[in-house]
Amino acid sequence: MGRRSKTKQPPPQPLQEHRVTGSSSFNNKRKATESASAPAPKKAAIAAANKKAKSAATSSKPTPISTPATKAIAKAEKAKAKAVPSKQTAAASAPVKGKKKATQQQQLDLAVDEDEDESGVEYEDVDEDIELEGEDEEDGLDALDEDDDDIELEEDDDDEEQEGDEEEDDLKKLGLPAKGTKLTAAQRKKALAEAERLELLLKSQGHSLESDDEGDGSEAGEEMEDEADDEEGAADGLTEEQLAFLDGAGEGPEGDDDDDDDFEDDSDGELLDGPLPEGAPANDFMLPTIEDREKEKVLGADLQLVHMRIQEVVNILGDFKRLATDGRSRSEYVEQLLADVCTFYGYNQFLAEKLFNLFSPAEAIEFFEANETPRPITIRANTLRTRRRDLAQALINRGVNLEPIGKWTKVGLQVFESSVPIGATPEYLAGHYMLQAASSFLPCIALAPQPGERVLDMASAPGGKSTYLSALMQNTGTVFANDSNKARVKSLTANVHRLGCKNVVVCNYDGRQFPKVIGGFDRVLLDSPCSGTGVIHKDPSVKTNKSERDIHLLTHLQKQLILCAIDSVNARSKTGGYLVYSTCSVLTEEDEEVVQYALKKRPNVKIVPTGIDFGRDGFTAFRDRKFDPKMSLARRIFPHAHNLDGFFLCKLKVEPINKKQQQQQAAAAAAAADDEAEAATTVVTGKVSKKVTANNDDAVSGASEVDEEAEEVVAAAATAAAATAGQDETPFDDEQDQELIQKSLAKHMKRKGQKPAAAGAAAPAAGKAKKVVKK
Ligand SMILES: C[S@@+](CC[C@H](N)C(=O)[O-])C[C@H]1O[C@@H](n2cnc3c(N)ncnc32)[C@H](O)[C@@H]1O
């Protein structure tokens, strides 16, 4: 009971990253900490490579040659070893298992001291034993970890020595110089060719090229991850590709000069490593010709080859000057890479390119890779009904294997495995927890609602965030949980009841009807409908069903919603006056661009810190777009970097509007009318794709909910279009009528206790929109 799964993923413990400015972050190589959060097998490889690079950097012995050829040989050896497990392999894995001796009880205990109810409600310690045990054992566990590390390291050294010997023999067999000797360019070529041949040979014989360390032994992977985390120095934070390159390139023109004495003419009198002769490629990888590509199209691609090509091209793009074939441009390589990404990972060209542009090539591949694996299952303890530690204990008793998510949340638990359906336990039915992606805690934490406040959750179904807001407010004040999708409102209502939220009012409006229906909120959350590009692992159909037009429709809706959300905030709130905008999309169009649009249209709004100290900065510039410098306060969460769903959040403070700002706003509203009319015309005349999906980031939502939401967004877009088109027939065309509308709307809003300014801005906009549509 409660043993940690062997196949567990790294917990969704967001990693601290060194802050980089938005503009530069997508070009920079990621930091060491980040690589530690890569998917487990990859992490193991990176850790191994880090270790190799470190030992190469610190060793006074000649650096062992590590070329792709030797790697392949090592892989071949490991494949052999797999067939006949040696004693040594078994011994090497023992300490890793030892480290897993910590029982789940102990793991939970470690979190006890931080396990006070987040809502501030004090509970008595029912289970003091657990707490004491936890405190006592914390040091013990640390010590155990350290011991294990020592053992592991020693054994690793043995492994390495043995591996080194084996490598040497193999090198001799291949007619390559022994370990410690420099390779000539010709030898390197030969080695590369041999590596490829070996790999293909092994594959053709059905051997897996995965090493034992990288394979099912996620424990080994974890152990290596720990080591990687501990590694210091220049090798830290390098990607697998960079390290592979470093291994080989250490002796290259920019390599370590310490070994200069070793440079001697080889017997063939060929050039030693150094500047390559003009025109000679440093890497003998050749881009496929047009004919090759045509052939591939007809015969179908060999995915293994495509994968290898992806790695080669990424490697070359990482050091283009040195590694690219003369005469081939960077864009040719990028084009090939994008085509291969589409083939290998199954994206359409449009989305592959959009996502690729967010990162360096190497990092883009990490992102695509992360989308192939699920994120950890997480639950949120509902503090209106229980405490996290009690919930954890109850679930452990049922055979659920779990542990706290991380220090940043006091209510999150990660589930590794369960012998019972986690969505149907008595605790679940009794509302003790919500199945919820860890990323989706963040907007609520950022909004930080206070007890007694009036809060609007504008797009709230199925209620993961509304119910969390309710709990944070300790069932006081009011949360208006709105969603435009009737069917989804049903599951929202069910969750509100199940979780015992007594301060929630469920409503079913199009968010754009706020603040007309009701306004003056202390805080508003707009967890916007979006493309779901941050949660592709949950809904892989996103890879193929998003077109440029879909994104355009979504961003249009998002821009409308954010303005309505801002106008629904009471800028004079004594305790609040905040809006949090969030999406589970990583596209700047749906994130920074929407916020930037809001800043332009509402000069009384400014970006403020979210209070979340992990994740990456929002972009302050992206390609040809410049954003508010404070956009760096927004948070971007990435699956490959943080092992959480991809997410964006930005917190805004709405200040009381002054006269000058009012004028600015009116001007902006007039300009916005042009945009709106244009978009509406597009929707009316064009065919709305049924595939415009807006994702729900709650783990409980199934495919059917996503479908419903898609329908809803399409319907909403169509309704908006129809409404705007309908204005065509209305007689309110002249300025006099507009004035009348404005006045009556202002009166109406005043009576409802709302801000007349919003009406003032809306009416001329509508009038102008109507005129454009007429044309
Ligand atoms: C990302 S999901 C919200 C998830 C929710 N916040 C939660 O945590 O459970 C987006 C929601 O927006 C709703 N939606 C789409 N268009 C809307 C609109 N115009 N007004 C209000 N809600 C809308 C969808 O029905 C969907 O439930």
Ligand as a Chemical Component Dictionary entry (heavy atoms), coordinates in Angstrom:
data_LIG
# 
_chem_comp.id                   LIG 
_chem_comp.type                 NON-POLYMER 
_chem_comp.pdbx_formal_charge   0 
_chem_comp.three_letter_code    LIG 
# 
loop_
_chem_comp_atom.comp_id 
_chem_comp_atom.atom_id 
_chem_comp_atom.alt_atom_id 
_chem_comp_atom.type_symbol 
_chem_comp_atom.charge 
_chem_comp_atom.model_Cartn_x 
_chem_comp_atom.model_Cartn_y 
_chem_comp_atom.model_Cartn_z 
_chem_comp_atom.pdbx_ordinal 
LIG C1  C1  C 0  -10.791 27.006 -20.105 1  
LIG S1  S1  S 1  -12.430 26.626 -19.903 2  
LIG C2  C2  C 0  -12.760 27.136 -18.283 3  
LIG C3  C3  C 0  -12.309 26.163 -17.238 4  
LIG C4  C4  C 0  -12.728 26.601 -15.868 5  
LIG N1  N1  N 0  -12.248 27.928 -15.564 6  
LIG C5  C5  C 0  -12.293 25.656 -14.798 7  
LIG O1  O1  O 0  -11.252 25.905 -14.203 8  
LIG O2  O2  O -1 -12.943 24.671 -14.564 9  
LIG C6  C6  C 0  -13.196 27.868 -20.827 10 
LIG C7  C7  C 0  -14.688 27.963 -20.641 11 
LIG O3  O3  O 0  -15.131 29.090 -21.358 12 
LIG C8  C8  C 0  -16.455 28.851 -21.722 13 
LIG N2  N2  N 0  -16.805 29.867 -22.728 14 
LIG C9  C9  C 0  -16.557 29.874 -24.041 15 
LIG N3  N3  N 0  -17.018 31.013 -24.597 16 
LIG C10 C10 C 0  -17.537 31.745 -23.592 17 
LIG C11 C11 C 0  -18.166 33.009 -23.520 18 
LIG N4  N4  N 0  -18.332 33.772 -24.591 19 
LIG N5  N5  N 0  -18.595 33.439 -22.323 20 
LIG C12 C12 C 0  -18.427 32.700 -21.220 21 
LIG N6  N6  N 0  -17.856 31.494 -21.232 22 
LIG C13 C13 C 0  -17.418 31.020 -22.392 23 
LIG C14 C14 C 0  -16.442 27.424 -22.176 24 
LIG O4  O4  O 0  -17.717 26.860 -22.142 25 
LIG C15 C15 C 0  -15.491 26.802 -21.179 26 
LIG O5  O5  O 0  -16.177 26.189 -20.156 27 
# 
loop_
_chem_comp_bond.comp_id 
_chem_comp_bond.atom_id_1 
_chem_comp_bond.atom_id_2 
_chem_comp_bond.value_order 
_chem_comp_bond.pdbx_ordinal 
LIG C1  S1  SING 1  
LIG S1  C2  SING 2  
LIG S1  C6  SING 3  
LIG C2  C3  SING 4  
LIG C3  C4  SING 5  
LIG C4  N1  SING 6  
LIG C4  C5  SING 7  
LIG C5  O1  DOUB 8  
LIG C5  O2  SING 9  
LIG C6  C7  SING 10 
LIG C7  O3  SING 11 
LIG C7  C15 SING 12 
LIG O3  C8  SING 13 
LIG C8  N2  SING 14 
LIG C8  C14 SING 15 
LIG N2  C9  SING 16 
LIG N2  C13 SING 17 
LIG C9  N3  DOUB 18 
LIG N3  C10 SING 19 
LIG C10 C11 SING 20 
LIG C10 C13 DOUB 21 
LIG C11 N4  SING 22 
LIG C11 N5  DOUB 23 
LIG N5  C12 SING 24 
LIG C12 N6  DOUB 25 
LIG N6  C13 SING 26 
LIG C14 O4  SING 27 
LIG C14 C15 SING 28 
LIG C15 O5  SING 29 
# 
